[in-house]
Amino acid sequence: MDSGKHVVRELERRLKSDGEKAFRFTHICQAQELRVEFADIDRYSAVVMAIEVALIEPSAQTSRVASKQQALDLSERLSYLCNELNVLEIDSEHDCVQLRSALVEHDDGSRSYFELQLRGDFLSLHKYRVYNLQRKQTSFLLSHDVLARLVNDLLDDVAAA
C-alpha cells in the first residue's frame, strides 16, 4: 500500500473509532519519516496544520543540497494545490530553498499563503495567514484524495535524494 493511502486509511480508522479528530500522525516508510498534524478530519476531507518529511538517517551518500531545480520540479508537481508555489529564496549557506504561493486576499483584510521549505533531506509544508503585520500558522483543507497524492509527492521528493 502506498503511503498516501495509508494516511487516508488511518483517517478512516479514527473516524470509525470515534477517535480524537485533532492529532499528529507519524508514518515511517522506506527510511523516511512522514509527520502530519491534523486539526480536524471528516469523511471526505482533512484540515491540516503541517506536513513534514525527513530521511530518518541521512548519510553522506544520501544527503543532498536543496537546489533551485529541485524546488522548481516540486512546484510543478504540486500544481494541483490551487496556489502555485514559486521559489522565494535560495540560501546556499544554510542549504535551504523556500517556496511560497501568491498571497490570497480574504474578506477580513488578512492574506494567506503556502510555504514549503526544502533543506536537503527534509521538507515542510505550512500555510500562514497575515493580519495587521502578524504572521500566524493556519490550517488548510484537503480532500482525502488530494492529501494522499500530496503525501506521495512529498515522500517521492525526499526519496529522490
MDTraj code that builds the backbone (N, CA, C; nanometers):
import mdtraj as md
import numpy as np

residues = "MET ASP SER GLY LYS HIS VAL VAL ARG GLU LEU GLU ARG ARG LEU LYS SER ASP GLY GLU LYS ALA PHE ARG PHE THR HIS ILE CYS GLN ALA GLN GLU LEU ARG VAL GLU PHE ALA ASP ILE ASP ARG TYR SER ALA VAL VAL MET ALA ILE GLU VAL ALA LEU ILE GLU PRO SER ALA GLN THR SER ARG VAL ALA SER LYS GLN GLN ALA LEU ASP LEU SER GLU ARG LEU SER TYR LEU CYS ASN GLU LEU ASN VAL LEU GLU ILE ASP SER GLU HIS ASP CYS VAL GLN LEU ARG SER ALA LEU VAL GLU HIS ASP ASP GLY SER ARG SER TYR PHE GLU LEU GLN LEU ARG GLY ASP PHE LEU SER LEU HIS LYS TYR ARG VAL TYR ASN LEU GLN ARG LYS GLN THR SER PHE LEU LEU SER HIS ASP VAL LEU ALA ARG LEU VAL ASN ASP LEU LEU ASP ASP VAL ALA ALA ALA".split()
xyz = np.array([
    [0.0848, -0.1176, 0.0000],
    [0.0000, 0.0000, 0.0000],
    [0.0896, 0.1242, 0.0000],
    [0.0533, 0.2242, -0.0814],
    [0.1353, 0.3445, -0.0820],
    [0.1070, 0.4275, 0.0438],
    [0.1980, 0.5181, 0.0748],
    [0.1885, 0.5937, 0.1998],
    [0.0676, 0.6864, 0.2034],
    [0.0335, 0.7463, 0.0904],
    [-0.0842, 0.8323, 0.0859],
    [-0.2101, 0.7568, 0.1233],
    [-0.2254, 0.6359, 0.0696],
    [-0.3420, 0.5533, 0.1042],
    [-0.3375, 0.5120, 0.2504],
    [-0.2173, 0.4890, 0.3012],
    [-0.2026, 0.4524, 0.4419],
    [-0.2533, 0.5657, 0.5329],
    [-0.2213, 0.6900, 0.4979],
    [-0.2675, 0.8044, 0.5766],
    [-0.4200, 0.8111, 0.5735],
    [-0.4790, 0.7950, 0.4562],
    [-0.6252, 0.8004, 0.4432],
    [-0.6898, 0.6866, 0.5213],
    [-0.6304, 0.5684, 0.5193],
    [-0.6844, 0.4563, 0.5982],
    [-0.6819, 0.4880, 0.7472],
    [-0.5758, 0.5566, 0.7909],
    [-0.5686, 0.5961, 0.9320],
    [-0.6807, 0.6944, 0.9657],
    [-0.7100, 0.7872, 0.8763],
    [-0.8204, 0.8809, 0.8986],
    [-0.9524, 0.8055, 0.9091],
    [-0.9730, 0.7118, 0.8182],
    [-1.0963, 0.6319, 0.8206],
    [-1.1065, 0.5502, 0.9494],
    [-0.9955, 0.4937, 0.9937],
    [-0.9940, 0.4153, 1.1177],
    [-1.0319, 0.5037, 1.2365],
    [-0.9756, 0.6237, 1.2427],
    [-1.0054, 0.7156, 1.3524],
    [-1.1518, 0.7578, 1.3521],
    [-1.2062, 0.7814, 1.2331],
    [-1.3473, 0.8206, 1.2251],
    [-1.4389, 0.7092, 1.2748],
    [-1.4069, 0.5848, 1.2391],
    [-1.4896, 0.4713, 1.2828],
    [-1.4808, 0.4483, 1.4329],
    [-1.3650, 0.4780, 1.4902],
    [-1.3449, 0.4519, 1.6327],
    [-1.3798, 0.5721, 1.7197],
    [-1.4329, 0.6765, 1.6589],
    [-1.4631, 0.7995, 1.7326],
    [-1.3406, 0.8521, 1.8054],
    [-1.2250, 0.8347, 1.7417],
    [-1.1006, 0.8839, 1.7997],
    [-1.0913, 1.0347, 1.7912],
    [-0.9893, 1.0875, 1.8516],
    [-0.9636, 1.2313, 1.8515],
    [-0.9509, 1.2811, 1.7079],
    [-1.0162, 1.3932, 1.6771],
    [-1.0151, 1.4476, 1.5401],
    [-0.8942, 1.5374, 1.5146],
    [-0.8330, 1.5882, 1.6199],
    [-0.7099, 1.6659, 1.6090],
    [-0.5978, 1.5781, 1.6641],
    [-0.4990, 1.5486, 1.5808],
    [-0.3919, 1.4591, 1.6239],
    [-0.2712, 1.4727, 1.5326],
    [-0.1603, 1.4191, 1.5792],
    [-0.0374, 1.4131, 1.4988],
    [-0.0184, 1.2695, 1.4540],
    [0.0072, 1.2548, 1.3277],
    [0.0239, 1.1225, 1.2687],
    [0.1682, 1.1096, 1.2209],
    [0.2318, 0.9993, 1.2556],
    [0.3681, 0.9707, 1.2105],
    [0.3681, 0.8366, 1.1407],
    [0.4342, 0.8313, 1.0273],
    [0.4414, 0.7080, 0.9482],
    [0.5839, 0.6942, 0.8977],
    [0.6424, 0.5768, 0.9185],
    [0.7778, 0.5509, 0.8708],
    [0.7694, 0.4513, 0.7569],
    [0.8320, 0.4877, 0.6463],
    [0.8283, 0.4041, 0.5266],
    [0.9566, 0.4248, 0.4473],
    [1.0268, 0.3185, 0.4198],
    [1.1477, 0.3219, 0.3370],
    [1.2463, 0.4284, 0.3836],
    [1.2824, 0.4247, 0.5113],
    [1.3814, 0.5138, 0.5722],
    [1.3401, 0.6597, 0.5705],
    [1.2092, 0.6849, 0.5589],
    [1.1578, 0.8209, 0.5649],
    [1.0551, 0.8309, 0.6762],
    [1.0518, 0.9458, 0.7397],
    [0.9508, 0.9705, 0.8413],
    [0.8576, 1.0798, 0.7915],
    [0.7297, 1.0470, 0.7880],
    [0.6255, 1.1415, 0.7495],
    [0.5539, 1.1848, 0.8764],
    [0.5379, 1.3166, 0.8945],
    [0.4635, 1.3697, 1.0076],
    [0.3559, 1.4633, 0.9531],
    [0.2316, 1.4363, 0.9937],
    [0.1195, 1.5208, 0.9527],
    [0.0457, 1.5618, 1.0787],
    [0.0217, 1.6911, 1.0907],
    [-0.0550, 1.7422, 1.2041],
    [-0.1944, 1.7783, 1.1541],
    [-0.2936, 1.7082, 1.2072],
    [-0.4325, 1.7298, 1.1684],
    [-0.5040, 1.8139, 1.2736],
    [-0.5811, 1.9126, 1.2273],
    [-0.6638, 1.9931, 1.3172],
    [-0.8040, 1.9346, 1.3273],
    [-0.8481, 1.8671, 1.2206],
    [-0.9811, 1.8077, 1.2180],
    [-0.9887, 1.7139, 1.0983],
    [-1.0775, 1.6164, 1.1057],
    [-1.0990, 1.5250, 0.9933],
    [-1.2477, 1.4958, 0.9816],
    [-1.2885, 1.4643, 0.8611],
    [-1.4239, 1.4139, 0.8409],
    [-1.4186, 1.3060, 0.7337],
    [-1.5328, 1.2645, 0.6900],
    [-1.5418, 1.1513, 0.5979],
    [-1.4733, 1.1750, 0.4631],
    [-1.4674, 1.3001, 0.4193],
    [-1.4153, 1.3307, 0.2863],
    [-1.2908, 1.4182, 0.2844],
    [-1.2613, 1.4836, 0.3970],
    [-1.1517, 1.5797, 0.3947],
    [-1.0778, 1.5827, 0.5282],
    [-0.9683, 1.6575, 0.5262],
    [-0.8876, 1.6749, 0.6469],
    [-0.8419, 1.8203, 0.6538],
    [-0.8433, 1.8739, 0.7735],
    [-0.7893, 2.0065, 0.7987],
    [-0.6485, 1.9849, 0.8531],
    [-0.5508, 2.0302, 0.7760],
    [-0.4099, 2.0015, 0.8044],
    [-0.3405, 2.1279, 0.8543],
    [-0.2564, 2.1120, 0.9542],
    [-0.1753, 2.2233, 1.0043],
    [-0.0345, 2.2208, 0.9443],
    [0.0205, 2.1014, 0.9239],
    [0.1575, 2.0912, 0.8724],
    [0.1825, 1.9510, 0.8194],
    [0.2711, 1.9444, 0.7206],
    [0.3199, 1.8164, 0.6698],
    [0.4717, 1.8273, 0.6620],
    [0.5399, 1.7280, 0.7170],
    [0.6861, 1.7244, 0.7136],
    [0.7326, 1.5862, 0.6715],
    [0.8420, 1.5846, 0.5973],
    [0.9030, 1.4589, 0.5545],
    [1.0531, 1.4699, 0.5772],
    [1.1124, 1.3643, 0.6342],
    [1.2566, 1.3647, 0.6583],
    [1.3121, 1.2252, 0.6383],
    [1.4363, 1.2180, 0.5908],
    [1.5067, 1.0901, 0.5920],
    [1.5414, 1.0607, 0.7362],
    [1.5255, 0.9364, 0.7774],
    [1.5477, 0.9008, 0.9172],
    [1.6952, 0.9096, 0.9538],
    [1.7788, 0.8523, 0.8714],
    [1.9222, 0.8568, 0.8976],
    [1.9956, 0.8971, 0.7708],
    [1.9974, 1.0271, 0.7396],
    [2.0691, 1.0684, 0.6193],
    [2.2180, 1.0395, 0.6343],
    [2.2766, 0.9872, 0.5305],
    [2.4195, 0.9579, 0.5321],
    [2.4878, 1.0445, 0.4279],
    [2.6181, 1.0371, 0.4255],
    [2.6940, 1.1160, 0.3281],
    [2.6540, 1.0785, 0.1856],
    [2.6196, 0.9518, 0.1628],
    [2.5811, 0.9079, 0.0290],
    [2.4428, 0.9584, -0.0104],
    [2.3533, 0.9736, 0.0880],
    [2.2164, 1.0125, 0.0540],
    [2.1887, 1.1599, 0.0768],
    [2.2765, 1.2303, 0.1491],
    [2.2463, 1.3707, 0.1735],
    [2.2668, 1.4500, 0.0457],
    [2.1913, 1.5571, 0.0344],
    [2.1999, 1.6394, -0.0848],
    [2.1757, 1.7834, -0.0458],
    [2.2102, 1.8687, -0.1343],
    [2.1878, 2.0099, -0.1150],
    [2.0569, 2.0449, -0.1840],
    [1.9718, 2.1151, -0.1121],
    [1.8469, 2.1600, -0.1740],
    [1.8822, 2.2547, -0.2881],
    [1.8212, 2.2344, -0.4017],
    [1.8562, 2.3143, -0.5178],
    [1.7349, 2.3842, -0.5766],
    [1.7627, 2.4872, -0.6547],
    [1.6550, 2.5594, -0.7203],
    [1.5812, 2.4669, -0.8161],
    [1.6542, 2.3792, -0.8861],
    [1.5892, 2.2877, -0.9811],
    [1.4965, 2.1907, -0.9088],
    [1.5400, 2.1387, -0.7945],
    [1.4553, 2.0514, -0.7141],
    [1.3282, 2.1262, -0.6742],
    [1.3434, 2.2511, -0.6326],
    [1.2292, 2.3320, -0.5915],
    [1.1345, 2.3565, -0.7084],
    [1.1887, 2.3871, -0.8244],
    [1.1049, 2.4100, -0.9428],
    [1.0314, 2.2832, -0.9840],
    [1.1007, 2.1700, -0.9785],
    [1.0366, 2.0420, -1.0122],
    [0.9222, 2.0113, -0.9159],
    [0.9461, 2.0333, -0.7885],
    [0.8429, 2.0065, -0.6887],
    [0.7256, 2.1026, -0.7067],
    [0.7540, 2.2275, -0.7346],
    [0.6483, 2.3262, -0.7576],
    [0.5595, 2.2847, -0.8741],
    [0.6215, 2.2356, -0.9800],
    [0.5446, 2.1903, -1.0969],
    [0.4596, 2.0684, -1.0618],
    [0.5172, 1.9771, -0.9852],
    [0.4451, 1.8557, -0.9475],
    [0.3272, 1.8856, -0.8549],
    [0.3372, 1.9920, -0.7739],
    [0.2318, 2.0259, -0.6787],
    [0.1349, 2.1305, -0.7334],
    [0.1274, 2.1436, -0.8633],
    [0.0428, 2.2465, -0.9250],
    [-0.1058, 2.2273, -0.8934],
    [-0.1461, 2.1106, -0.8483],
    [-0.2853, 2.0827, -0.8162],
    [-0.3296, 2.1458, -0.6836],
    [-0.2393, 2.2104, -0.6117],
    [-0.2715, 2.2678, -0.4809],
    [-0.3482, 2.3999, -0.4880],
    [-0.3932, 2.4426, -0.6000],
    [-0.4695, 2.5676, -0.6175],
    [-0.3811, 2.6910, -0.6121],
    [-0.2801, 2.6926, -0.5306],
    [-0.1900, 2.8064, -0.5198],
    [-0.0536, 2.7657, -0.5740],
    [-0.0124, 2.8251, -0.6852],
    [0.1168, 2.7903, -0.7446],
    [0.2302, 2.8328, -0.6517],
    [0.3232, 2.7424, -0.6292],
    [0.4395, 2.7715, -0.5458],
    [0.5528, 2.8227, -0.6329],
    [0.6165, 2.9310, -0.5900],
    [0.7302, 2.9878, -0.6623],
    [0.8487, 2.9983, -0.5681],
    [0.9688, 2.9862, -0.6249],
    [1.0898, 2.9978, -0.5444],
    [1.0996, 3.1407, -0.4935],
    [1.1076, 3.1542, -0.3616],
    [1.1177, 3.2856, -0.2986],
    [1.2624, 3.3168, -0.2615],
    [1.3306, 3.2158, -0.2059],
    [1.4653, 3.2402, -0.1561],
    [1.5485, 3.1124, -0.1657],
    [1.6744, 3.1310, -0.2017],
    [1.7703, 3.0206, -0.2026],
    [1.8826, 3.0609, -0.1088],
    [1.9010, 2.9832, -0.0039],
    [2.0036, 3.0111, 0.0962],
    [2.1044, 2.8969, 0.0927],
    [2.2071, 2.9113, 0.0108],
    [2.3051, 2.8031, -0.0041],
    [2.3911, 2.7873, 0.1212],
    [2.4052, 2.8928, 0.1986],
    [2.4835, 2.8841, 0.3221],
    [2.4173, 2.7901, 0.4224],
    [2.2846, 2.7908, 0.4284],
    [2.2099, 2.7051, 0.5209],
    [2.1402, 2.5904, 0.4492],
    [2.1735, 2.5680, 0.3228],
    [2.1170, 2.4582, 0.2447],
    [1.9643, 2.4580, 0.2513],
    [1.9033, 2.5698, 0.2131],
    [1.7588, 2.5821, 0.2233],
    [1.7029, 2.6555, 0.1011],
    [1.5938, 2.6026, 0.0488],
    [1.5195, 2.6709, -0.0573],
    [1.3783, 2.6896, -0.0045],
    [1.3296, 2.8114, -0.0167],
    [1.1956, 2.8431, 0.0320],
    [1.1062, 2.8782, -0.0864],
    [0.9887, 2.8130, -0.0902],
    [0.8888, 2.8417, -0.1924],
    [0.7661, 2.8992, -0.1241],
    [0.6989, 2.9898, -0.1941],
    [0.5740, 3.0455, -0.1420],
    [0.4735, 3.0576, -0.2549],
    [0.3478, 3.0485, -0.2170],
    [0.2407, 3.0734, -0.3129],
    [0.2111, 3.2227, -0.3151],
    [0.1329, 3.2635, -0.4124],
    [0.0874, 3.4022, -0.4168],
    [-0.0044, 3.4269, -0.2975],
    [-0.0107, 3.5507, -0.2545],
    [-0.0993, 3.5866, -0.1441],
    [-0.2443, 3.5812, -0.1889],
    [-0.3278, 3.5259, -0.1034],
    [-0.4716, 3.5224, -0.1276],
    [-0.5357, 3.6201, -0.0310],
    [-0.6139, 3.7129, -0.0836],
    [-0.6834, 3.8128, -0.0011],
    [-0.8116, 3.7529, 0.0560],
    [-0.8424, 3.7878, 0.1822],
    [-0.9647, 3.7413, 0.2468],
    [-1.0525, 3.8607, 0.2832],
    [-1.1808, 3.8363, 0.3036],
    [-1.2769, 3.9431, 0.3331],
    [-1.2417, 4.0239, 0.4578],
    [-1.1738, 3.9636, 0.5531],
    [-1.1412, 4.0342, 0.6773],
    [-1.0143, 4.1195, 0.6664],
    [-0.9572, 4.1261, 0.5456],
    [-0.8365, 4.2058, 0.5251],
    [-0.7087, 4.1282, 0.5439],
    [-0.7187, 4.0037, 0.5853],
    [-0.5989, 3.9211, 0.6011],
    [-0.5602, 3.8598, 0.4672],
    [-0.4391, 3.8088, 0.4627],
    [-0.3886, 3.7397, 0.3434],
    [-0.3254, 3.6081, 0.3870],
    [-0.3311, 3.5089, 0.3004],
    [-0.2723, 3.3790, 0.3348],
    [-0.1873, 3.3278, 0.2193],
    [-0.0969, 3.2365, 0.2530],
    [-0.0094, 3.1764, 0.1529],
    [0.0453, 3.0441, 0.2054],
    [0.0814, 2.9562, 0.1119],
    [0.1510, 2.8323, 0.1459],
    [0.3003, 2.8611, 0.1462],
    [0.3717, 2.7893, 0.2321],
    [0.5176, 2.7993, 0.2352],
    [0.5748, 2.6591, 0.2426],
    [0.6659, 2.6291, 0.1523],
    [0.7329, 2.4993, 0.1503],
    [0.8814, 2.5256, 0.1651],
    [0.9434, 2.4572, 0.2608],
    [1.0874, 2.4710, 0.2809],
    [1.1548, 2.3385, 0.2520],
    [1.2598, 2.3462, 0.1731],
    [1.3425, 2.2297, 0.1423],
    [1.4782, 2.2510, 0.2064],
    [1.5201, 2.1528, 0.2842],
    [1.6532, 2.1569, 0.3447],
    [1.7198, 2.0229, 0.3236],
    [1.7806, 2.0042, 0.2091],
    [1.8490, 1.8783, 0.1827],
    [1.7547, 1.7605, 0.1898],
    [1.7609, 1.6851, 0.2995],
    [1.6821, 1.5630, 0.3152],
    [1.5588, 1.5836, 0.4022],
    [1.5074, 1.7051, 0.4046],
    [1.3905, 1.7394, 0.4853],
    [1.3065, 1.8420, 0.4102],
    [1.1754, 1.8307, 0.4234],
    [1.0885, 1.9355, 0.3698],
    [0.9687, 1.9527, 0.4598],
    [0.9122, 2.0733, 0.4557],
    [0.7928, 2.1013, 0.5355],
    [0.6990, 2.1892, 0.4543],
    [0.5698, 2.1674, 0.4745],
    [0.4660, 2.2465, 0.4088],
    [0.3732, 2.3022, 0.5160],
    [0.3561, 2.4335, 0.5157],
    [0.2687, 2.5033, 0.6097],
    [0.1882, 2.6072, 0.5332],
    [0.0845, 2.6559, 0.5972],
    [0.0094, 2.7688, 0.5438],
    [0.0072, 2.8766, 0.6518],
    [0.0247, 3.0018, 0.6083],
    [0.0271, 3.1128, 0.7017],
    [-0.0786, 3.2157, 0.6636],
    [-0.1241, 3.2873, 0.7658],
    [-0.2193, 3.3958, 0.7461],
    [-0.1583, 3.5207, 0.8079],
    [-0.1640, 3.6310, 0.7343],
    [-0.1071, 3.7573, 0.7807],
    [-0.2199, 3.8573, 0.7998],
    [-0.2243, 3.9147, 0.9201],
    [-0.3243, 4.0165, 0.9505],
    [-0.2582, 4.1200, 1.0405],
    [-0.2692, 4.2471, 1.0038],
    [-0.2057, 4.3557, 1.0795],
    [-0.0575, 4.3288, 1.1027],
    [0.0101, 4.2848, 0.9985],
    [0.1543, 4.2568, 1.0004],
    [0.1948, 4.1437, 1.0938],
    [0.0990, 4.0640, 1.1396],
    [0.1277, 3.9485, 1.2245],
    [0.1081, 3.8213, 1.1434],
    [0.2108, 3.7391, 1.1380],
    [0.2036, 3.6122, 1.0653],
    [0.1753, 3.5003, 1.1630],
    [0.0708, 3.4207, 1.1321],
    [0.0359, 3.3061, 1.2158],
    [0.0123, 3.1855, 1.1278],
    [0.0581, 3.0716, 1.1768],
    [0.0319, 2.9479, 1.1037],
    [-0.1173, 2.9204, 1.1067],
    [-0.1712, 2.8728, 0.9946],
    [-0.3128, 2.8421, 0.9847],
    [-0.3302, 2.7058, 0.9180],
    [-0.4495, 2.6578, 0.9205],
    [-0.4773, 2.5257, 0.8632],
    [-0.5149, 2.5357, 0.7161],
    [-0.5136, 2.4216, 0.6496],
    [-0.5602, 2.4143, 0.5114],
    [-0.6391, 2.2859, 0.4923],
    [-0.7420, 2.2961, 0.4113],
    [-0.8345, 2.1864, 0.3884],
    [-0.7933, 2.1083, 0.2644],
    [-0.7864, 1.9758, 0.2779],
    [-0.7547, 1.8876, 0.1654],
    [-0.8545, 1.7731, 0.1626],
    [-0.9010, 1.7386, 0.0436],
    [-0.9812, 1.6167, 0.0308],
    [-0.8894, 1.4985, 0.0591],
    [-0.9463, 1.3847, 0.0907],
    [-0.8651, 1.2657, 0.1163],
    [-0.7809, 1.2299, -0.0057],
    [-0.8375, 1.2435, -0.1262],
    [-0.7631, 1.2110, -0.2481],
    [-0.6434, 1.3031, -0.2676],
    [-0.6641, 1.4325, -0.2470],
    [-0.5543, 1.5280, -0.2632],
    [-0.4503, 1.5073, -0.1541],
    [-0.4935, 1.4789, -0.0319],
    [-0.3999, 1.4505, 0.0770],
    [-0.3118, 1.3310, 0.0423],
    [-0.3706, 1.2224, -0.0065],
    [-0.2938, 1.1028, -0.0428],
    [-0.1925, 1.1354, -0.1522],
    [-0.2360, 1.2086, -0.2522],
    [-0.1458, 1.2460, -0.3624],
    [-0.0321, 1.3349, -0.3125],
    [-0.0646, 1.4331, -0.2273],
    [0.0360, 1.5242, -0.1741],
    [0.1392, 1.4491, -0.0897],
    [0.0928, 1.3607, -0.0034],
    [0.1844, 1.2809, 0.0785],
    [0.2803, 1.2029, -0.0110],
    [0.2294, 1.1361, -0.1123],
    [0.3147, 1.0581, -0.2022],
    [0.4135, 1.1468, -0.2776],
    [0.3690, 1.2627, -0.3249],
    [0.4596, 1.3531, -0.3968],
    [0.5702, 1.4055, -0.3073],
    [0.5380, 1.4403, -0.1834],
    [0.6406, 1.4906, -0.0918],
    [0.7389, 1.3803, -0.0527],
    [0.6884, 1.2595, -0.0291],
    [0.7777, 1.1476, 0.0027],
    [0.8673, 1.1151, -0.1159],
    [0.8130, 1.1195, -0.2369],
    [0.8931, 1.0931, -0.3567],
    [1.0051, 1.1941, -0.3718],
    [0.9776, 1.3204, -0.3369],
    [1.0819, 1.4236, -0.3486],
    [1.1980, 1.3959, -0.2549],
    [1.1695, 1.3631, -0.1310],
    [1.2772, 1.3369, -0.0350],
    [1.3480, 1.2059, -0.0706],
    [1.2749, 1.1079, -0.1223],
    [1.3364, 0.9793, -0.1595],
    [1.4308, 0.9942, -0.2773],
    [1.4132, 1.0980, -0.3576],
    [1.4977, 1.1181, -0.4749],
    [1.6379, 1.1647, -0.4386],
    [1.6641, 1.1757, -0.3084],
    [1.7954, 1.2222, -0.2629],
    [1.9073, 1.1346, -0.3133],
])
top = md.Topology()
chain = top.add_chain()
for i, resn in enumerate(residues, 1):
    res = top.add_residue(resn, chain, resSeq=i)
    for name in ("N", "CA", "C"):
        top.add_atom(name, md.element.get_by_symbol(name[0]), res)
traj = md.Trajectory(xyz[None], top)
